[in-house]
């Protein structure tokens, strides 16, 4: 586990900040923290020798992260590195992260055994929650800390740049974004992505949601700025992935094809699509217990999606694995998990945190101008549904009858579409009008006709008899 040093002009301030951050983590899980603050208990100032001693006290093979308040704290800390044995100095990182919010984030992240790079990244984005709540922007809050000053000290290195004009018909949507996150996940590199054509970004390359919402479309120029110990390897992997169109098969063209047409009118009983389950406000005794409950539910949903990817019905085998791999990446998305943790630690139940944070992320997709990217919001609504069910210990799979039926409701998500049997689901009718959601893509692959934009579909009761005509009109 990494060590942490807090450098401040005021010893009282440093001790108070450490005490606050320590409250977030059980004593047995806390990283070692040392304070180098003030010239004595009451005199303001910083001392390079005291900082060097504090670093030596908490030194770990995993590294040491040093937090600073202002002014001479930076200069004194840089001088302290010169007092250290070179082997020790090379694993010390001076971070420009905010002192209070950054230390809290670092304490929590370090307690999990995360690397120095990972802890530093979380510390630097410590202002994101405040910025969002007060009307700021997460990307600018996190990127500002990074762009203003890269890591100070021996590990700072240089920044490499990669540019690529996208040829993907749907741009860098959820599935290629998940491929980016996956290929970079094991590298010690800080990768920031920009949409140079539309002036969006930067965003971190470890978040599927943030990458997807760069609104990178066919013909747009992607710019990646890469730094850190593994910057060269990260750049090579990005270049190789771009050469492979980020995992998209461009030879097959668009994956949005026309839904199979009804050969004749269908009259059958209604079965309803799963909707949003009620959020129950059951609350654990403490935030950590609620976070543990959320993590258990998240693992259960991840296993469910993994099973859908690994054992798809033959009719959807060509597209299902990529879709569910992307959804699993969303389920583990750094920005989503961080916002859920923030809400739970602030007093929310896990179920309400999931609903609020997934809705916030979904709104980012809905705000995009590309209809294909807008429909990725459906994936987040699906995750909300599955996580809510898992938190309540309910069945994750949809209850679909095996007798011939018309499946109707608001929208068709991928987790439902993947298990449908064309022999019993004769036609799907939704009030939503989109046809490029992952549910629609899977239904089309399975050969099940899909009729969209039928407002009354949400009001049909299970067991009612309706008729759907080949022209898309319905009688109920």
C-alpha positions as a Markdown table, in Angstrom:
| # | Residue | x | y | z |
|---|---|---|---|---|
| 1 | Unk | 0.0 | 0.0 | 0.0 |
| 2 | Unk | 1.3 | 3.5 | -0.8 |
| 3 | Unk | 2.3 | 6.0 | 1.8 |
| 4 | Unk | 0.9 | 9.5 | 2.0 |
| 5 | Unk | 2.5 | 12.8 | 3.2 |
| 6 | Unk | 0.6 | 16.0 | 3.9 |
| 7 | Unk | 2.7 | 19.2 | 3.6 |
| 8 | Unk | 1.1 | 22.4 | 4.9 |
| 9 | Unk | 2.1 | 25.8 | 6.3 |
| 10 | Unk | -0.2 | 25.0 | 9.3 |
| 11 | Unk | 0.2 | 22.0 | 11.5 |
| 12 | Unk | -3.3 | 22.4 | 12.9 |
| 13 | Unk | -4.8 | 22.5 | 9.3 |
| 14 | Unk | -2.8 | 19.4 | 8.2 |
| 15 | Unk | -3.9 | 17.4 | 11.3 |
| 16 | Unk | -7.5 | 18.4 | 10.8 |
| 17 | Unk | -7.5 | 17.4 | 7.1 |
| 18 | Unk | -5.9 | 14.0 | 7.9 |
| 19 | Unk | -8.5 | 13.4 | 10.7 |
| 20 | Unk | -11.3 | 14.2 | 8.3 |
| 21 | Unk | -10.0 | 11.9 | 5.6 |
| 22 | Unk | -9.3 | 9.1 | 8.1 |
| 23 | Unk | -13.0 | 9.0 | 9.0 |
| 24 | Unk | -13.7 | 7.6 | 5.5 |
| 25 | Unk | -11.8 | 4.4 | 6.0 |
| 26 | Unk | -11.8 | 1.8 | 8.8 |
| 27 | Unk | -8.6 | 2.0 | 10.9 |
| 28 | Unk | -7.3 | -1.4 | 9.7 |
| 29 | Unk | -7.5 | -0.4 | 6.1 |
| 30 | Unk | -6.0 | 3.1 | 6.2 |
| 31 | Unk | -2.7 | 3.8 | 4.4 |
| 32 | Unk | 0.1 | 5.2 | 6.5 |
| 33 | Unk | 0.0 | 9.1 | 6.6 |
| 34 | Unk | 2.6 | 11.5 | 7.9 |
| 35 | Unk | 2.3 | 15.2 | 8.4 |
| 36 | Unk | 5.1 | 17.7 | 7.7 |
| 37 | Unk | 3.5 | 21.0 | 8.5 |
| 38 | Unk | 4.4 | 24.3 | 10.2 |
| 39 | Unk | 7.8 | 25.2 | 11.6 |
| 40 | Unk | 6.4 | 24.0 | 15.0 |
| 41 | Unk | 2.9 | 23.5 | 16.5 |
| 42 | Unk | 2.0 | 27.2 | 16.2 |
| 43 | Unk | 4.4 | 28.8 | 13.7 |
| 44 | Unk | 3.4 | 28.8 | 10.0 |
| 45 | Unk | 5.9 | 27.6 | 7.4 |
| 46 | Unk | 7.4 | 24.6 | 5.7 |
| 47 | Unk | 10.6 | 22.8 | 6.2 |
| 48 | Unk | 12.3 | 20.6 | 3.5 |
| 49 | Unk | 14.1 | 18.5 | 6.1 |
| 50 | Unk | 10.9 | 17.7 | 7.9 |
| 51 | Unk | 9.2 | 16.8 | 4.6 |
| 52 | Unk | 12.1 | 14.4 | 3.8 |
| 53 | Unk | 11.7 | 12.8 | 7.2 |
| 54 | Unk | 8.0 | 12.4 | 6.7 |
| 55 | Unk | 8.5 | 10.8 | 3.3 |
| 56 | Unk | 11.1 | 8.4 | 4.8 |
| 57 | Unk | 8.6 | 7.5 | 7.6 |
| 58 | Unk | 5.9 | 6.4 | 5.2 |
| 59 | Unk | 8.1 | 5.1 | 2.4 |
| 60 | Unk | 6.8 | 2.0 | 0.6 |
| 61 | Unk | 7.8 | 0.0 | -2.4 |
| 62 | Unk | 4.4 | 1.0 | -3.8 |
| 63 | Unk | 5.3 | 4.7 | -3.7 |
| 64 | Unk | 4.6 | 7.8 | -1.7 |
| 65 | Unk | 2.0 | 10.5 | -2.6 |
| 66 | Unk | 2.7 | 14.0 | -1.3 |
| 67 | Unk | -0.1 | 16.6 | -0.9 |
| 68 | Unk | 0.7 | 20.3 | -0.7 |
| 69 | Unk | -1.2 | 23.4 | 0.3 |
| 70 | Unk | 0.4 | 26.4 | -1.5 |
| 71 | Unk | 3.4 | 28.5 | -2.3 |
| 72 | Unk | 6.5 | 27.4 | -0.6 |
| 73 | Unk | 5.1 | 24.0 | 0.2 |
| 74 | Unk | 5.8 | 23.1 | -3.4 |
| 75 | Unk | 9.3 | 24.5 | -3.3 |
| 76 | Unk | 10.2 | 22.9 | 0.0 |
| 77 | Unk | 8.8 | 19.5 | -1.2 |
| 78 | Unk | 10.9 | 19.6 | -4.4 |
| 79 | Unk | 14.0 | 20.4 | -2.2 |
| 80 | Unk | 13.1 | 17.5 | 0.1 |
| 81 | Unk | 13.4 | 15.1 | -2.9 |
| 82 | Unk | 17.1 | 16.2 | -3.2 |
| 83 | Unk | 17.7 | 15.1 | 0.4 |
| 84 | Unk | 16.4 | 11.6 | -0.2 |
| 85 | Unk | 18.3 | 8.5 | -1.4 |
| 86 | Unk | 17.6 | 8.4 | -5.2 |
| 87 | Unk | 15.9 | 5.0 | -4.9 |
| 88 | Unk | 13.4 | 6.5 | -2.5 |
| 89 | Unk | 13.0 | 9.8 | -4.4 |
| 90 | Unk | 12.1 | 8.0 | -7.7 |
| 91 | Unk | 9.0 | 6.5 | -6.1 |
| 92 | Unk | 7.7 | 9.8 | -4.6 |
| 93 | Unk | 5.0 | 11.7 | -6.4 |
| 94 | Unk | 4.1 | 15.4 | -5.6 |
| 95 | Unk | 0.5 | 15.9 | -6.6 |
| 96 | Unk | -1.4 | 19.1 | -7.6 |
| 97 | Unk | -4.6 | 17.5 | -6.3 |
| 98 | Unk | -6.8 | 19.7 | -4.0 |
| 99 | Unk | -5.7 | 19.2 | -0.4 |
| 100 | Unk | -9.1 | 18.4 | 1.3 |
| 101 | Unk | -11.1 | 16.6 | -1.4 |
| 102 | Unk | -8.0 | 15.1 | -2.9 |
| 103 | Unk | -6.8 | 13.6 | 0.4 |
| 104 | Unk | -10.2 | 12.1 | 1.1 |
| 105 | Unk | -10.3 | 10.5 | -2.4 |
| 106 | Unk | -6.7 | 9.2 | -1.9 |
| 107 | Unk | -7.4 | 7.8 | 1.5 |
| 108 | Unk | -10.3 | 5.8 | 0.2 |
| 109 | Unk | -8.6 | 4.6 | -3.0 |
| 110 | Unk | -5.3 | 3.7 | -1.3 |
| 111 | Unk | -7.2 | 1.6 | 1.2 |
| 112 | Unk | -8.1 | -0.8 | -1.6 |
| 113 | Unk | -4.5 | -1.4 | -2.4 |
| 114 | Unk | -4.6 | 0.7 | -5.6 |
| 115 | Unk | -1.4 | 1.8 | -7.4 |
| 116 | Unk | 0.3 | 5.2 | -6.9 |
| 117 | Unk | -1.0 | 6.2 | -10.4 |
| 118 | Unk | -4.6 | 5.2 | -9.6 |
| 119 | Unk | -4.6 | 7.0 | -6.2 |
| 120 | Unk | -3.1 | 10.1 | -7.8 |
| 121 | Unk | -5.7 | 10.1 | -10.5 |
| 122 | Unk | -8.6 | 9.9 | -8.0 |
| 123 | Unk | -7.1 | 12.6 | -5.9 |
| 124 | Unk | -6.8 | 14.9 | -8.8 |
| 125 | Unk | -10.5 | 14.5 | -9.7 |
| 126 | Unk | -11.5 | 15.2 | -6.1 |
| 127 | Unk | -13.3 | 18.4 | -7.1 |
| 128 | Unk | -15.6 | 16.7 | -9.6 |
| 129 | Unk | -18.5 | 16.0 | -7.1 |
| 130 | Unk | -18.5 | 19.6 | -5.9 |
| 131 | Unk | -18.3 | 21.0 | -9.4 |
| 132 | Unk | -21.2 | 18.9 | -10.6 |
| 133 | Unk | -23.4 | 19.8 | -7.6 |
| 134 | Unk | -22.7 | 23.5 | -8.0 |
| 135 | Unk | -23.3 | 23.5 | -11.7 |
| 136 | Unk | -19.8 | 22.8 | -12.9 |
| 137 | Unk | -18.6 | 20.2 | -15.4 |
| 138 | Unk | -16.9 | 17.0 | -14.4 |
| 139 | Unk | -14.6 | 17.0 | -17.5 |
| 140 | Unk | -13.3 | 20.5 | -16.9 |
| 141 | Unk | -13.0 | 19.9 | -13.1 |
| 142 | Unk | -10.9 | 16.8 | -13.5 |
| 143 | Unk | -9.0 | 17.8 | -16.7 |
| 144 | Unk | -8.2 | 21.2 | -15.2 |
| 145 | Unk | -6.1 | 19.7 | -12.4 |
| 146 | Unk | -4.3 | 17.4 | -14.9 |
| 147 | Unk | -3.7 | 20.0 | -17.6 |
| 148 | Unk | -2.6 | 22.7 | -15.3 |
| 149 | Unk | 0.3 | 20.6 | -14.0 |
| 150 | Unk | 1.3 | 17.1 | -14.7 |
| 151 | Unk | 2.9 | 15.1 | -11.8 |
| 152 | Unk | 5.8 | 17.0 | -10.3 |
| 153 | Unk | 9.0 | 15.1 | -9.8 |
| 154 | Unk | 10.9 | 12.2 | -11.2 |
| 155 | Unk | 7.9 | 10.4 | -12.8 |
| 156 | Unk | 6.6 | 13.3 | -14.7 |
| 157 | Unk | 8.0 | 12.3 | -18.1 |
| 158 | Unk | 6.7 | 13.8 | -21.4 |
| 159 | Unk | 3.4 | 13.9 | -23.1 |
| 160 | Unk | 2.9 | 12.0 | -26.3 |
| 161 | Unk | 0.2 | 12.8 | -28.9 |
| 162 | Unk | -1.8 | 10.6 | -31.2 |
| 163 | Unk | -4.2 | 11.8 | -33.9 |
| 164 | Unk | -6.7 | 9.7 | -35.8 |
| 165 | Unk | -9.6 | 10.5 | -38.1 |
| 166 | Unk | -12.5 | 8.1 | -37.4 |
| 167 | Unk | -13.8 | 5.9 | -40.2 |
| 168 | Unk | -16.4 | 4.1 | -38.0 |
| 169 | Unk | -19.9 | 4.7 | -39.3 |
| 170 | Unk | -21.2 | 5.4 | -35.8 |
| 171 | Unk | -18.1 | 7.0 | -34.5 |
| 172 | Unk | -16.6 | 6.1 | -31.1 |
| 173 | Unk | -19.8 | 4.7 | -29.6 |
| 174 | Unk | -20.1 | 2.4 | -26.5 |
| 175 | Unk | -18.5 | -0.7 | -28.0 |
| 176 | Unk | -15.3 | 0.8 | -29.4 |
| 177 | Unk | -15.1 | 3.0 | -26.3 |
| 178 | Unk | -15.1 | -0.1 | -24.2 |
| 179 | Unk | -12.3 | -1.5 | -26.4 |
| 180 | Unk | -10.2 | 1.6 | -25.6 |
| 181 | Unk | -10.7 | 1.2 | -21.9 |
| 182 | Unk | -9.9 | -2.5 | -22.1 |
| 183 | Unk | -6.6 | -2.2 | -24.0 |
| 184 | Unk | -5.3 | 0.6 | -21.7 |
| 185 | Unk | -6.5 | -0.8 | -18.3 |
| 186 | Unk | -3.3 | -2.5 | -17.2 |
| 187 | Unk | -0.9 | 0.3 | -18.1 |
| 188 | Unk | 0.5 | 3.0 | -15.9 |
| 189 | Unk | -0.4 | 5.8 | -18.3 |
| 190 | Unk | -2.6 | 8.9 | -18.1 |
| 191 | Unk | -4.6 | 9.1 | -21.4 |
| 192 | Unk | -6.8 | 12.1 | -22.2 |
| 193 | Unk | -9.0 | 12.1 | -25.3 |
| 194 | Unk | -10.3 | 15.1 | -27.2 |
| 195 | Unk | -12.7 | 15.5 | -30.1 |
| 196 | Unk | -10.7 | 18.1 | -32.1 |
| 197 | Unk | -13.4 | 18.5 | -34.7 |
| 198 | Unk | -16.1 | 19.5 | -32.3 |
| 199 | Unk | -14.0 | 21.0 | -29.5 |
| 200 | Unk | -15.1 | 18.5 | -26.9 |
| 201 | Unk | -12.9 | 17.1 | -24.1 |
| 202 | Unk | -10.6 | 16.2 | -22.7 |
| 203 | Unk | -11.9 | 13.1 | -20.9 |
| 204 | Unk | -10.1 | 10.3 | -19.3 |
| 205 | Unk | -9.7 | 7.1 | -21.3 |
| 206 | Unk | -10.7 | 4.9 | -18.5 |
| 207 | Unk | -14.4 | 5.7 | -18.7 |
| 208 | Unk | -16.7 | 4.3 | -21.3 |
| 209 | Unk | -19.4 | 6.9 | -20.7 |
| 210 | Unk | -17.0 | 9.8 | -20.9 |
| 211 | Unk | -15.4 | 8.5 | -24.1 |
| 212 | Unk | -18.8 | 7.8 | -25.7 |
| 213 | Unk | -20.1 | 11.3 | -24.9 |
| 214 | Unk | -17.2 | 13.0 | -26.8 |
| 215 | Unk | -19.6 | 12.8 | -29.7 |
| 216 | Unk | -16.8 | 11.5 | -32.0 |
| 217 | Unk | -18.4 | 10.7 | -35.3 |
| 218 | Unk | -17.2 | 9.4 | -38.7 |
| 219 | Unk | -14.8 | 11.9 | -40.1 |
| 220 | Unk | -14.0 | 13.6 | -36.7 |
| 221 | Unk | -10.5 | 13.8 | -35.5 |
| 222 | Unk | -9.6 | 12.0 | -32.2 |
| 223 | Unk | -6.6 | 13.5 | -30.3 |
| 224 | Unk | -5.0 | 11.5 | -27.5 |
| 225 | Unk | -2.5 | 13.0 | -25.1 |
| 226 | Unk | -0.6 | 10.3 | -23.2 |
| 227 | Unk | 1.8 | 10.6 | -20.3 |
| 228 | Unk | 3.2 | 8.4 | -17.5 |
| 229 | Unk | 5.6 | 5.5 | -17.3 |
| 230 | Unk | 3.8 | 3.4 | -19.9 |
| 231 | Unk | 3.0 | 6.3 | -22.3 |
| 232 | Unk | 4.9 | 4.6 | -25.1 |
| 233 | Unk | 3.1 | 1.3 | -24.8 |
| 234 | Unk | -0.3 | 3.1 | -24.4 |
| 235 | Unk | 0.3 | 5.1 | -27.6 |
| 236 | Unk | 1.3 | 1.8 | -29.5 |
| 237 | Unk | -1.9 | 0.1 | -28.3 |
| 238 | Unk | -4.1 | 3.1 | -29.3 |
| 239 | Unk | -2.4 | 3.2 | -32.7 |
| 240 | Unk | -3.0 | -0.6 | -33.2 |
| 241 | Unk | -6.6 | -0.3 | -32.0 |
| 242 | Unk | -7.3 | 2.6 | -34.4 |
| 243 | Unk | -5.9 | 0.5 | -37.3 |
| 244 | Unk | -8.5 | -2.1 | -36.4 |
| 245 | Unk | -11.3 | 0.5 | -36.4 |
| 246 | Unk | -11.5 | 0.1 | -32.6 |
| 247 | Unk | -13.0 | -3.3 | -33.0 |
| 248 | Unk | -15.8 | -2.3 | -35.3 |
| 249 | Unk | -16.3 | -4.5 | -38.4 |
| 250 | Unk | -16.5 | -1.9 | -41.1 |
| 251 | Unk | -16.8 | -4.5 | -43.9 |
| 252 | Unk | -20.4 | -5.3 | -42.7 |
| 253 | Unk | -21.4 | -1.6 | -42.8 |
| 254 | Unk | -23.9 | -0.3 | -40.2 |
| 255 | Unk | -25.4 | -2.7 | -37.6 |
| 256 | Unk | -28.6 | -0.8 | -37.8 |
| 257 | Unk | -30.7 | -2.6 | -40.4 |
| 258 | Unk | -34.4 | -2.6 | -41.2 |
| 259 | Unk | -36.5 | -4.7 | -38.9 |
| 260 | Unk | -38.0 | -7.8 | -40.5 |
| 261 | Unk | -41.4 | -7.0 | -41.9 |
| 262 | Unk | -44.6 | -8.8 | -40.8 |
| 263 | Unk | -45.8 | -11.2 | -43.5 |
| 264 | Unk | -49.3 | -10.9 | -42.3 |
| 265 | Unk | -51.3 | -9.4 | -39.5 |
| 266 | Unk | -50.6 | -10.9 | -36.0 |
| 267 | Unk | -53.3 | -11.3 | -33.4 |
| 268 | Unk | -52.1 | -12.5 | -30.0 |
| 269 | Unk | -52.1 | -11.9 | -26.3 |
| 270 | Unk | -49.9 | -9.2 | -24.8 |
| 271 | Unk | -46.9 | -9.8 | -22.7 |
| 272 | Unk | -45.2 | -6.8 | -21.2 |
| 273 | Unk | -41.6 | -5.7 | -21.5 |
| 274 | Unk | -39.9 | -5.2 | -18.2 |
| 275 | Unk | -40.0 | -1.6 | -16.9 |
| 276 | Unk | -38.3 | 0.3 | -14.2 |
| 277 | Unk | -38.8 | -1.6 | -10.9 |
| 278 | Unk | -39.8 | 0.4 | -7.8 |
| 279 | Unk | -36.9 | 1.7 | -5.8 |
| 280 | Unk | -37.2 | 0.6 | -2.2 |
| 281 | Unk | -35.5 | 2.7 | 0.4 |
| 282 | Unk | -34.2 | 0.0 | 2.6 |
| 283 | Unk | -31.0 | 1.5 | 4.1 |
| 284 | Unk | -28.0 | -0.2 | 5.6 |
| 285 | Unk | -26.7 | 0.9 | 9.0 |
| 286 | Unk | -23.6 | 2.6 | 7.7 |
| 287 | Unk | -22.5 | 3.9 | 4.2 |
| 288 | Unk | -19.8 | 1.2 | 4.0 |
| 289 | Unk | -22.3 | -1.6 | 4.5 |
| 290 | Unk | -24.5 | 0.0 | 1.8 |
| 291 | Unk | -21.5 | 0.2 | -0.5 |
| 292 | Unk | -20.8 | -3.5 | 0.2 |
| 293 | Unk | -24.4 | -4.3 | -0.7 |
| 294 | Unk | -24.1 | -2.3 | -4.0 |
| 295 | Unk | -20.8 | -4.1 | -4.9 |
| 296 | Unk | -22.5 | -7.5 | -4.3 |
| 297 | Unk | -25.3 | -6.4 | -6.6 |
| 298 | Unk | -22.9 | -5.1 | -9.2 |
| 299 | Unk | -21.0 | -8.4 | -9.3 |
| 300 | Unk | -24.3 | -10.3 | -9.7 |
| 301 | Unk | -25.3 | -8.0 | -12.7 |
| 302 | Unk | -21.9 | -8.4 | -14.2 |
| 303 | Unk | -22.1 | -12.2 | -14.0 |
| 304 | Unk | -25.6 | -12.0 | -15.7 |
| 305 | Unk | -24.3 | -9.9 | -18.6 |
| 306 | Unk | -21.2 | -12.1 | -18.9 |
| 307 | Unk | -23.5 | -15.1 | -19.3 |
| 308 | Unk | -25.5 | -13.4 | -21.9 |
| 309 | Unk | -22.3 | -12.6 | -23.8 |
| 310 | Unk | -20.8 | -16.1 | -23.4 |
| 311 | Unk | -23.9 | -18.1 | -24.3 |
| 312 | Unk | -26.1 | -16.1 | -26.7 |
| 313 | Unk | -28.9 | -17.6 | -28.7 |
| 314 | Unk | -27.6 | -18.7 | -32.1 |
| 315 | Unk | -29.7 | -16.0 | -33.8 |
| 316 | Unk | -27.8 | -13.2 | -32.0 |
| 317 | Unk | -24.4 | -14.8 | -31.6 |
| 318 | Unk | -22.8 | -12.4 | -34.1 |
| 319 | Unk | -23.6 | -9.2 | -32.2 |
| 320 | Unk | -24.4 | -10.1 | -28.6 |
| 321 | Unk | -20.9 | -10.6 | -27.2 |
| 322 | Unk | -19.7 | -7.1 | -28.2 |
| 323 | Unk | -22.9 | -5.5 | -26.9 |
| 324 | Unk | -22.7 | -7.1 | -23.5 |
| 325 | Unk | -19.0 | -6.6 | -23.2 |
| 326 | Unk | -19.6 | -2.9 | -23.7 |
| 327 | Unk | -22.4 | -2.9 | -21.1 |
| 328 | Unk | -20.1 | -4.7 | -18.6 |
| 329 | Unk | -17.5 | -2.0 | -19.2 |
| 330 | Unk | -20.3 | 0.6 | -18.4 |
| 331 | Unk | -21.1 | -1.3 | -15.3 |
| 332 | Unk | -17.5 | -0.9 | -14.1 |
| 333 | Unk | -17.1 | 2.6 | -15.4 |
| 334 | Unk | -14.9 | 4.7 | -13.1 |
| 335 | Unk | -17.0 | 7.9 | -13.3 |
| 336 | Unk | -20.3 | 6.0 | -12.7 |
| 337 | Unk | -18.9 | 4.0 | -9.7 |
| 338 | Unk | -17.3 | 7.2 | -8.2 |
| 339 | Unk | -20.6 | 9.1 | -8.4 |
| 340 | Unk | -22.5 | 6.2 | -6.8 |
| 341 | Unk | -20.0 | 6.0 | -4.0 |
| 342 | Unk | -20.2 | 9.8 | -3.5 |
| 343 | Unk | -24.0 | 9.7 | -3.1 |
| 344 | Unk | -23.9 | 6.7 | -0.7 |
| 345 | Unk | -21.3 | 8.3 | 1.4 |
| 346 | Unk | -23.4 | 11.4 | 1.5 |
| 347 | Unk | -26.3 | 9.4 | 2.9 |
| 348 | Unk | -28.2 | 8.0 | 0.0 |
| 349 | Unk | -29.4 | 4.4 | -0.2 |
| 350 | Unk | -27.6 | 2.3 | -2.9 |
| 351 | Unk | -30.8 | 2.0 | -4.9 |
| 352 | Unk | -31.4 | 5.7 | -5.0 |
| 353 | Unk | -27.8 | 6.4 | -5.8 |
| 354 | Unk | -27.9 | 4.0 | -8.7 |
| 355 | Unk | -31.1 | 5.5 | -10.1 |
| 356 | Unk | -29.8 | 9.1 | -9.8 |
| 357 | Unk | -26.2 | 8.5 | -11.1 |
| 358 | Unk | -27.3 | 6.3 | -14.0 |
| 359 | Unk | -29.9 | 8.9 | -15.0 |
| 360 | Unk | -27.2 | 11.6 | -14.9 |
| 361 | Unk | -24.9 | 9.6 | -17.1 |
| 362 | Unk | -27.8 | 8.7 | -19.5 |
| 363 | Unk | -28.7 | 12.4 | -19.8 |
| 364 | Unk | -25.2 | 12.9 | -21.3 |
| 365 | Unk | -26.0 | 10.6 | -24.1 |
| 366 | Unk | -29.5 | 12.0 | -24.6 |
| 367 | Unk | -27.9 | 15.5 | -25.0 |
| 368 | Unk | -25.8 | 14.4 | -28.0 |
| 369 | Unk | -26.9 | 15.3 | -31.5 |
| 370 | Unk | -26.3 | 11.9 | -33.1 |
| 371 | Unk | -29.5 | 9.7 | -32.7 |
| 372 | Unk | -27.3 | 6.5 | -32.7 |
| 373 | Unk | -25.3 | 7.8 | -29.7 |
| 374 | Unk | -28.4 | 9.1 | -28.0 |
| 375 | Unk | -29.8 | 5.6 | -27.8 |
| 376 | Unk | -26.8 | 4.4 | -25.7 |
| 377 | Unk | -28.7 | 6.0 | -22.8 |
| 378 | Unk | -30.9 | 2.9 | -23.0 |
| 379 | Unk | -28.0 | 0.8 | -21.8 |
| 380 | Unk | -27.8 | 2.9 | -18.6 |
| 381 | Unk | -31.5 | 2.5 | -18.0 |
| 382 | Unk | -31.0 | -1.2 | -18.4 |
| 383 | Unk | -28.2 | -1.2 | -15.8 |
| 384 | Unk | -30.5 | 0.8 | -13.5 |
| 385 | Unk | -33.2 | -1.9 | -13.8 |
| 386 | Unk | -30.8 | -4.8 | -13.3 |
| 387 | Unk | -29.0 | -3.2 | -10.3 |
| 388 | Unk | -32.3 | -2.3 | -8.7 |
| 389 | Unk | -33.5 | -5.9 | -9.0 |
| 390 | Unk | -30.2 | -7.2 | -7.7 |
| 391 | Unk | -30.2 | -4.9 | -4.7 |
| 392 | Unk | -33.6 | -6.2 | -3.9 |
| 393 | Unk | -32.6 | -9.9 | -4.4 |
| 394 | Unk | -35.0 | -10.3 | -7.2 |
| 395 | Unk | -34.6 | -12.3 | -10.5 |
| 396 | Unk | -32.7 | -10.5 | -13.2 |
| 397 | Unk | -34.1 | -12.4 | -16.2 |
| 398 | Unk | -37.3 | -11.1 | -17.7 |
| 399 | Unk | -40.5 | -13.1 | -17.3 |
| 400 | Unk | -41.5 | -13.9 | -20.9 |
| 401 | Unk | -44.2 | -16.5 | -21.6 |
| 402 | Unk | -43.4 | -19.4 | -23.9 |
| 403 | Unk | -46.8 | -19.1 | -25.7 |
| 404 | Unk | -47.2 | -17.0 | -28.8 |
| 405 | Unk | -47.5 | -13.3 | -27.8 |
| 406 | Unk | -47.0 | -9.7 | -28.7 |
| 407 | Unk | -44.3 | -8.2 | -26.5 |
| 408 | Unk | -45.2 | -4.6 | -25.7 |
| 409 | Unk | -44.0 | -1.7 | -23.5 |
| 410 | Unk | -41.9 | 1.5 | -23.4 |
| 411 | Unk | -38.6 | 0.2 | -24.8 |
| 412 | Unk | -36.7 | -3.0 | -25.5 |
| 413 | Unk | -33.3 | -3.3 | -23.8 |
| 414 | Unk | -30.5 | -5.7 | -24.8 |
| 415 | Unk | -30.8 | -8.0 | -21.8 |
| 416 | Unk | -34.4 | -8.7 | -22.6 |
| 417 | Unk | -33.9 | -9.0 | -26.4 |
| 418 | Unk | -31.1 | -11.5 | -26.0 |
| 419 | Unk | -33.3 | -14.1 | -24.5 |
| 420 | Unk | -36.4 | -13.8 | -26.8 |
| 421 | Unk | -37.5 | -16.8 | -28.8 |
| 422 | Unk | -38.8 | -15.9 | -32.2 |
| 423 | Unk | -41.1 | -18.9 | -32.1 |
| 424 | Unk | -43.1 | -17.3 | -29.2 |
| 425 | Unk | -42.4 | -13.6 | -29.5 |
| 426 | Unk | -44.2 | -12.9 | -32.8 |
| 427 | Unk | -43.7 | -9.1 | -32.8 |
| 428 | Unk | -42.4 | -6.4 | -30.5 |
| 429 | Unk | -44.3 | -3.1 | -30.1 |
| 430 | Unk | -42.7 | -0.1 | -28.2 |
| 431 | Unk | -43.8 | 3.4 | -27.5 |
| 432 | Unk | -40.2 | 4.6 | -27.9 |
| 433 | Unk | -39.4 | 5.4 | -31.5 |
| 434 | Unk | -35.7 | 4.6 | -31.8 |
| 435 | Unk | -34.4 | 1.7 | -33.8 |
| 436 | Unk | -30.7 | 1.9 | -33.1 |
| 437 | Unk | -30.7 | 0.8 | -29.4 |
| 438 | Unk | -28.9 | -2.4 | -28.6 |
| 439 | Unk | -32.2 | -4.1 | -27.9 |
| 440 | Unk | -33.5 | -3.3 | -31.4 |
| 441 | Unk | -30.2 | -4.5 | -32.9 |
| 442 | Unk | -30.5 | -7.8 | -31.1 |
| 443 | Unk | -34.2 | -8.2 | -32.0 |
| 444 | Unk | -33.4 | -7.5 | -35.7 |
| 445 | Unk | -30.6 | -10.1 | -35.6 |
| 446 | Unk | -33.0 | -12.6 | -34.2 |
| 447 | Unk | -35.5 | -11.9 | -37.0 |
| 448 | Unk | -38.3 | -10.6 | -34.7 |
| 449 | Unk | -40.4 | -7.8 | -36.3 |
| 450 | Unk | -40.2 | -4.5 | -34.3 |
| 451 | Unk | -42.9 | -1.8 | -34.4 |
| 452 | Unk | -41.9 | 1.5 | -32.7 |
| 453 | Unk | -43.6 | 4.8 | -31.8 |
| 454 | Unk | -46.9 | 3.2 | -30.7 |
| 455 | Unk | -47.9 | 5.3 | -27.7 |
| 456 | Unk | -50.7 | 3.0 | -26.5 |
| 457 | Unk | -48.2 | 0.1 | -26.2 |
| 458 | Unk | -47.3 | 1.1 | -22.6 |
| 459 | Unk | -51.0 | 0.9 | -21.6 |
| 460 | Unk | -51.8 | -2.6 | -22.8 |
| 461 | Unk | -52.5 | -5.0 | -19.9 |
| 462 | Unk | -50.9 | -8.4 | -19.9 |
| 463 | Unk | -53.3 | -10.9 | -21.4 |
| 464 | Unk | -55.1 | -8.4 | -23.5 |
| 465 | Unk | -55.5 | -9.3 | -27.2 |
| 466 | Unk | -54.2 | -7.0 | -29.9 |
| 467 | Unk | -53.7 | -7.1 | -33.6 |
| 468 | Unk | -50.6 | -5.8 | -35.3 |
| 469 | Unk | -50.8 | -5.2 | -39.1 |
| 470 | Unk | -47.9 | -5.4 | -41.6 |
| 471 | Unk | -48.1 | -1.6 | -42.1 |
| 472 | Unk | -47.3 | -1.0 | -38.4 |
| 473 | Unk | -50.8 | 0.0 | -37.4 |
| 474 | Unk | -52.4 | -1.7 | -34.3 |
| 475 | Unk | -55.8 | -2.6 | -33.0 |
| 476 | Unk | -56.5 | -3.1 | -29.3 |
